């Protein structure tokens, strides 16, 4: 079934009140080259009459306390990335579809080719390389439901920060006069390390070229119920006497079972990469309303033979051991040790043997309520079709559990991967 979307209005939404002007410095983590990108997501709501009008007004109000998000990225005179608080606003597109969300199963079908380009905001005219940091399209469906297509600048916010902003928009949409969490900029928690002139400056390293194109990666979604996760947690506890998280369970099975499915040559090294929140490692602690980037990559390397032979419990142990090193590794990064050694920890070798996993289910997107309840589904949109990735989200309501949305296997490896992943318990 084809989806016909008509865009009826495009404009910049500016803050509803006058906001501070000037330039704001970003943290050293914000300026990591790999974060010079935009994340893209779809947020599906079952009900919401006149959603565009309500959300547009709430967005304008939210851009007052979150006024940097109404600005633009700009290079300073000394080539440092900053935010110019120009108040130009967020890009907002209003659209409609003459079909019902139910006809598309609320985009809850891994085999359905979702028309992302129709549901995301189209290109901002005359941006001249200065794109809005927030871009949003609200598509109203004939059934009364709506879909928000969101494009968000990763340089300004990590997942927790962007979810915090959307929840603020939701609170204003529901008529709240004061936010439950006030935003805090505080990017000086991680200033650019002072180094000798001949030391590599990480923030000025060029963005690495993409890996050589390979075969396109297939979209496969795996649903794991809470009962299955609890059973696997129980098995780990009975074997080790320790507890483990749902993330560790899913990541361990994902990594090891995918390794078996792609049938690598013996001795080939494989990597698992994920980002860990480091807000709790900052001294003094970052305040609750902080919405910038604060995370660090954890990379685990192992021979594919080990992954093929190891039990899920043994792979969970590998992941937990790597996580215990986070405080010291993050400390080295903050102290400039990586720079002094000419290393960039955010640039892991990319390719078919590196698997990236990200947990989105606990970021706060699933709680965003514009007045008609939380979303029934959130759909991440991959930035590349050749970098193996898995995104952990929540199962669409009312079910409870994890949906692992992946773009990680070539067509020839799809069936072995699905067969293995659907037999976790």
Helices and strands as residue ranges (DSSP letters): E 5-13, E 22-25, G 33-35, E 38-45, H 51-65, G 67-70, E 72-75, E 81-85, E 90-97, G 102-107, H 116-119, E 134-141, E 146-153, H 159-173, G 187-190, G 202-204, E 218-225, H 226-240, H 246-262, E 269-277, G 279-281, E 295-303, H 304-309, H 312-324, H 326-335, H 337-340, E 354-359, G 365-367, E 377-381, E 389-394, E 401-409, G 411-413, H 414-421
